[in-house]
Amino acid sequence: MAGWQSYTDQRSEHTVTGELLITQSVYSPQLQNQRHLLVWLPPSYRHSERRYPVIYMHDGDNLFDHTVSHSGEWQVDETLTTLADEGLEAIVVGIPNMGDARFSEYSPYMHDNRGVGLGDAYLRFIIETIKPLIDADFHTLTDAPNTGIAGSSMGGLISLYGFLQHPDVFGLCGSFSPVFWYGDHALYALIQAVATGRGRIYLDVGGSEGIVYANLAADGKQMSQAQANDAYRDGVRRLRDELRQREYDDNLLYIEDAAAQHNEAAWAQRLPAALIFLLQDTRETS
């Protein structure tokens, strides 16, 4: 056991709905650092003998509690509490980012300004350290069709990359507003090389996310807000098209939110549709 404690018992102020657990100082031999982990348990967990699908989500401090979030809350706990009434339940593991190391841990690619990407080591941390811990301590379904990986922006990049590179581990992927251009647009070639058409992918983008593209990908080029918005949208559309060419059809849900910006509020709004799509084959019917 990892010494799980009630998150809400430790905080006088929080916005958590349901049961959220925390364990401190989980060491990563792959990255040689440590961080806390959060685990949200579905409403029926303490009253059922069933096992549950698991979704591993990045930027863990932004998922459940607005009081500790860096830029807003995804409202994962509120959303899944509501979906439980429809028979959709899952355990969610929140993996906090490491601040300045976020870009390197969430990228598997070399970047001119940020150096070597640590994305492969970060994924090994999830697969070799975190997942065995979660499977040992909680009532989980351990196979790929019941194991998801999800995140936004750089977290969207590493989620899609991890899904493609480790189909034996992750059968569900939530890629929200992915930073598609890292590694000189290497995600396109990766899809062409290894995509199998198996599993479920949720992919989305907002129509007003260009500020991120202009800041991170424009390489000093001057562009209008409208041009940057279109560039971001078109890049994610190409990911969609590449996936469709690799036999992702009914098992791919793509959403464009024309007015949405690049922030947690926008991802929280789209989260219910993503979870309904990803978890539909795991619905409890008994």
C-alpha positions as CSV (number, residue, x, y, z in Angstrom):
1,M,0.0,0.0,0.0
2,A,1.2,3.5,-0.8
3,G,-0.2,5.2,2.3
4,W,-3.3,6.7,0.7
5,Q,-5.0,9.4,2.8
6,S,-8.2,11.3,2.3
7,Y,-7.4,14.5,0.4
8,T,-10.4,16.4,1.7
9,D,-9.6,15.6,5.4
10,Q,-6.3,17.4,4.9
11,R,-7.7,20.6,3.5
12,S,-10.0,23.1,5.2
13,E,-11.0,24.5,1.8
14,H,-11.6,22.6,-1.4
15,T,-14.0,22.0,-4.2
16,V,-13.8,18.2,-4.4
17,T,-17.0,16.1,-5.0
18,G,-16.8,12.5,-3.9
19,E,-13.8,10.6,-2.6
20,L,-10.4,11.8,-3.5
21,L,-7.3,10.1,-2.1
22,I,-3.7,11.4,-2.0
23,T,-0.3,9.8,-1.5
24,Q,2.9,11.7,-1.1
25,S,6.4,11.4,-2.6
26,V,6.0,8.7,-5.2
27,Y,9.5,8.3,-6.6
28,S,10.1,7.9,-10.4
29,P,13.3,5.9,-11.1
30,Q,12.6,6.7,-14.8
31,L,12.8,10.5,-14.2
32,Q,14.7,10.5,-10.9
33,N,12.1,12.8,-9.2
34,Q,9.1,12.4,-7.0
35,R,5.6,13.8,-6.8
36,H,2.3,13.2,-5.1
37,L,-0.5,11.3,-6.8
38,L,-4.3,11.7,-6.6
39,V,-6.9,9.0,-7.0
40,W,-10.6,9.8,-7.4
41,L,-12.9,6.8,-6.7
42,P,-16.4,6.4,-8.3
43,P,-19.5,6.7,-6.2
44,S,-20.2,2.9,-6.1
45,Y,-16.6,2.0,-5.2
46,R,-17.1,1.4,-1.5
47,H,-20.3,-0.5,-2.0
48,S,-19.5,-2.8,-4.9
49,E,-17.2,-5.8,-5.7
50,R,-16.8,-4.7,-9.3
51,R,-13.6,-3.6,-10.9
52,Y,-13.3,-0.3,-12.7
53,P,-11.6,1.2,-15.7
54,V,-8.8,3.6,-15.0
55,I,-8.0,6.9,-16.7
56,Y,-4.5,8.3,-16.1
57,M,-4.6,12.1,-16.5
58,H,-1.8,14.7,-16.6
59,D,-1.7,18.1,-14.8
60,G,-3.3,16.3,-11.9
61,D,-3.6,19.4,-9.6
62,N,-6.0,21.0,-12.2
63,L,-8.4,18.1,-12.2
64,F,-10.4,18.1,-9.0
65,D,-9.9,21.1,-6.7
66,H,-10.0,24.7,-7.9
67,T,-8.3,25.9,-4.7
68,V,-5.0,24.3,-5.8
69,S,-5.3,24.5,-9.5
70,H,-2.8,26.5,-11.5
71,S,-5.2,27.8,-14.1
72,G,-8.7,26.4,-13.3
73,E,-10.3,23.0,-12.7
74,W,-11.4,20.3,-15.1
75,Q,-14.3,19.3,-12.8
76,V,-13.5,15.6,-13.4
77,D,-15.1,14.7,-10.0
78,E,-18.3,16.5,-10.7
79,T,-18.6,15.2,-14.2
80,L,-18.0,11.6,-13.3
81,T,-20.4,11.8,-10.3
82,T,-23.1,12.9,-12.8
83,L,-22.2,10.2,-15.3
84,A,-22.4,7.5,-12.7
85,D,-26.1,7.9,-12.8
86,E,-25.9,6.7,-16.4
87,G,-23.8,3.7,-15.4
88,L,-20.5,5.2,-16.5
89,E,-17.9,5.0,-13.7
90,A,-14.1,5.1,-13.7
91,I,-11.2,5.6,-11.4
92,V,-9.2,8.6,-12.3
93,V,-5.5,8.9,-11.4
94,G,-4.2,12.5,-11.4
95,I,-0.5,12.9,-12.0
96,P,0.7,16.4,-11.2
97,N,3.2,18.1,-13.5
98,M,6.7,19.1,-12.3
99,G,6.4,22.8,-13.0
100,D,9.3,23.9,-15.2
101,A,9.9,20.2,-16.3
102,R,6.4,20.0,-17.7
103,F,7.3,20.7,-21.3
104,S,10.1,18.1,-21.3
105,E,8.2,15.4,-19.5
106,Y,5.2,15.8,-21.8
107,S,7.3,15.8,-25.0
108,P,9.0,12.7,-26.5
109,Y,10.8,15.0,-29.0
110,M,13.8,17.2,-29.1
111,H,13.0,20.9,-29.0
112,D,15.3,23.7,-30.0
113,N,14.6,25.9,-26.9
114,R,13.6,23.2,-24.3
115,G,16.1,20.5,-25.1
116,V,15.7,16.7,-25.0
117,G,12.2,15.5,-24.5
118,L,11.6,13.1,-21.6
119,G,8.2,11.9,-22.8
120,D,9.2,8.3,-23.2
121,A,10.7,8.2,-19.7
122,Y,7.5,9.8,-18.3
123,L,5.4,7.2,-20.0
124,R,7.5,4.5,-18.5
125,F,6.9,6.1,-15.1
126,I,3.2,5.7,-15.7
127,I,3.4,2.2,-17.1
128,E,6.1,0.7,-14.9
129,T,5.6,2.5,-11.6
130,I,2.2,4.2,-11.3
131,K,0.0,1.6,-13.0
132,P,1.3,-1.3,-10.9
133,L,0.8,0.7,-7.8
134,I,-2.8,1.6,-8.7
135,D,-3.6,-2.0,-9.8
136,A,-2.2,-3.3,-6.5
137,D,-4.1,-0.9,-4.3
138,F,-7.5,-0.5,-6.0
139,H,-10.1,-2.6,-7.7
140,T,-9.1,-2.0,-11.3
141,L,-9.7,-3.5,-14.7
142,T,-6.1,-3.8,-15.9
143,D,-6.4,-4.5,-19.6
144,A,-5.9,-2.0,-22.4
145,P,-9.6,-1.6,-23.3
146,N,-10.2,-0.4,-19.8
147,T,-7.1,1.8,-19.4
148,G,-7.0,5.4,-20.6
149,I,-4.6,8.2,-20.9
150,A,-5.8,11.8,-21.2
151,G,-4.6,15.4,-21.0
152,S,-4.6,18.8,-22.8
153,S,-2.1,20.9,-24.7
154,M,1.3,19.2,-24.1
155,G,-0.7,16.7,-22.1
156,G,-2.7,16.1,-25.3
157,L,0.5,15.5,-27.2
158,I,1.9,12.9,-24.7
159,S,-1.5,11.2,-24.4
160,L,-1.9,10.6,-28.1
161,Y,1.8,9.6,-28.4
162,G,1.5,7.2,-25.5
163,F,-1.7,5.6,-26.9
164,L,0.0,5.1,-30.2
165,Q,3.3,3.7,-28.8
166,H,1.8,1.5,-26.1
167,P,-1.5,0.0,-27.5
168,D,-0.9,-3.0,-25.2
169,V,-1.3,-0.7,-22.2
170,F,-3.7,2.2,-23.3
171,G,-6.8,1.4,-25.2
172,L,-8.5,4.8,-24.5
173,C,-7.1,8.2,-25.3
174,G,-8.3,11.7,-24.6
175,S,-6.3,14.3,-26.5
176,F,-7.6,17.8,-25.8
177,S,-6.1,20.6,-27.9
178,P,-2.9,18.7,-28.5
179,V,0.3,20.5,-29.3
180,F,0.7,18.7,-32.6
181,W,3.8,20.5,-33.9
182,Y,6.5,19.3,-31.5
183,G,9.3,17.3,-33.1
184,D,8.7,19.0,-36.4
185,H,5.2,17.6,-36.6
186,A,6.4,14.1,-35.9
187,L,2.9,12.9,-34.7
188,Y,1.7,12.7,-38.2
189,A,4.5,10.3,-39.2
190,L,3.9,8.3,-36.0
191,I,0.3,7.9,-36.9
192,Q,1.2,6.7,-40.4
193,A,3.8,4.3,-39.0
194,V,2.1,2.6,-36.0
195,A,-1.7,3.4,-35.8
196,T,-3.6,0.2,-35.7
197,G,-7.3,1.3,-35.8
198,R,-7.8,-0.3,-32.3
199,G,-8.9,1.4,-29.2
200,R,-10.9,4.7,-28.8
201,I,-9.6,8.2,-29.4
202,Y,-11.2,11.4,-28.4
203,L,-9.6,14.4,-30.1
204,D,-10.6,18.1,-30.0
205,V,-9.6,21.7,-30.6
206,G,-11.0,25.1,-30.0
207,G,-11.4,27.9,-32.5
208,S,-9.6,30.6,-30.4
209,E,-6.4,28.8,-29.4
210,G,-4.0,30.6,-31.7
211,I,-2.2,32.5,-29.0
212,V,-0.5,29.2,-27.9
213,Y,0.4,28.4,-31.5
214,A,1.9,31.9,-32.0
215,N,3.9,31.7,-28.8
216,L,5.2,28.2,-29.2
217,A,5.3,27.3,-32.9
218,A,5.4,30.4,-35.0
219,D,9.3,30.6,-34.8
220,G,9.3,34.3,-34.8
221,K,6.9,34.7,-37.7
222,Q,4.3,37.4,-37.4
223,M,0.7,36.3,-37.8
224,S,-2.7,37.7,-36.9
225,Q,-4.8,36.1,-34.2
226,A,-7.1,34.7,-36.9
227,Q,-4.2,33.2,-38.7
228,A,-2.8,31.6,-35.6
229,N,-6.3,30.3,-34.7
230,D,-6.6,28.7,-38.1
231,A,-3.1,27.2,-37.9
232,Y,-3.9,25.5,-34.6
233,R,-7.2,24.2,-35.8
234,D,-5.9,23.0,-39.1
235,G,-3.0,21.1,-37.5
236,V,-5.4,19.2,-35.2
237,R,-7.7,18.6,-38.2
238,R,-4.8,16.9,-39.9
239,L,-4.3,14.6,-36.9
240,R,-8.0,13.7,-37.3
241,D,-7.5,13.0,-41.0
242,E,-4.4,10.9,-40.5
243,L,-6.2,8.8,-37.9
244,R,-9.2,8.3,-40.2
245,Q,-6.9,7.0,-42.9
246,R,-5.7,4.4,-40.4
247,E,-9.2,3.0,-39.9
248,Y,-10.3,5.2,-37.0
249,D,-13.9,5.8,-37.8
250,D,-16.6,5.0,-35.2
251,N,-13.9,4.7,-32.6
252,L,-12.7,8.3,-33.1
253,L,-14.7,11.2,-31.8
254,Y,-13.5,14.6,-33.1
255,I,-14.9,17.9,-31.8
256,E,-14.3,21.5,-32.8
257,D,-15.5,24.2,-30.4
258,A,-15.4,27.3,-32.5
259,A,-15.4,29.8,-29.7
260,A,-13.2,27.9,-27.2
261,Q,-9.9,29.2,-25.9
262,H,-6.9,27.2,-24.6
263,N,-7.8,26.8,-21.0
264,E,-9.3,24.5,-18.3
265,A,-12.7,26.0,-18.5
266,A,-13.0,25.0,-22.2
267,W,-11.7,21.5,-21.6
268,A,-14.1,21.0,-18.6
269,Q,-17.0,21.9,-20.9
270,R,-15.9,19.2,-23.4
271,L,-15.0,16.6,-20.8
272,P,-18.5,15.0,-20.5
273,A,-18.7,14.2,-24.2
274,A,-15.2,12.8,-24.1
275,L,-15.8,10.5,-21.1
276,I,-19.2,9.3,-22.4
277,F,-17.5,8.3,-25.7
278,L,-14.4,6.7,-24.1
279,L,-16.2,4.8,-21.4
280,Q,-19.2,3.6,-23.4
281,D,-18.0,0.0,-23.7
282,T,-17.3,-0.1,-20.0
283,R,-20.8,0.8,-18.9
284,E,-22.0,-1.2,-15.9
285,T,-25.3,-2.9,-16.8
286,S,-25.9,-5.4,-14.0
